[in-house]
């Protein structure tokens, strides 16, 4: 996806992918990773998700990246946080307490900019990308974070019936992207179409939300 696509989505408030509450799957399955308090957790393509708040409340140092400055500003405003703004190697980041949010292109990140990461939470990053970009994304994520545990949430549906994003990413594709470096374990797969009228209106017969644990 071109950067302008996401800028336009935020400018026009077309952010149906955003959840107003903390993702219940994060609360349910994060403990399976056994990430110690104080660890540094990376959240790519974060939007303005409240999941960052929840992770910080569990005692983690949270670092995220989001392309849209509107989303970055909204995150801090909506959570009544007053950030300090800094820059490193040409990339701006906003910081408040345990949360650091980079504003820029995920693919422009380097290990020097990002720093050490102990775990990754990917709720809406992989499924935001079309097939042509997902291999590069997975390689970049592994390059940045090395082989740290990851919690990955995807969607599976009949792609021919609806254009993404969010895109359908099959279990076979998840394994093809990550099994060279990780043990890939599917923790759950639940049909959530009944809770999503806008997707039913697209003609979908099912929409499975799938949770994966990636471990070394």
Buried (B, 14 or more C-beta within 10 A) or exposed (E): BEEEEBBEBBEEEEBEBBBEEBBEBBEEBBEBBEBEEEBBBBBBBBBBBBBBBBBBEBEBBBBBBBBBBBBBBBBBEEBEBEBEEEEEEEBBBBBBEBBBBBBBEBEBBEEEBBBEBBBBBBBBBBBBBEEEBBEEBBEBBBEBBEEBBBBBBBBBBEBEEBEBBBBBBEBEBBBBBBEEBBEBEBBBEEEEBEEBEEBEEBEBEEBBBBBBBBBE
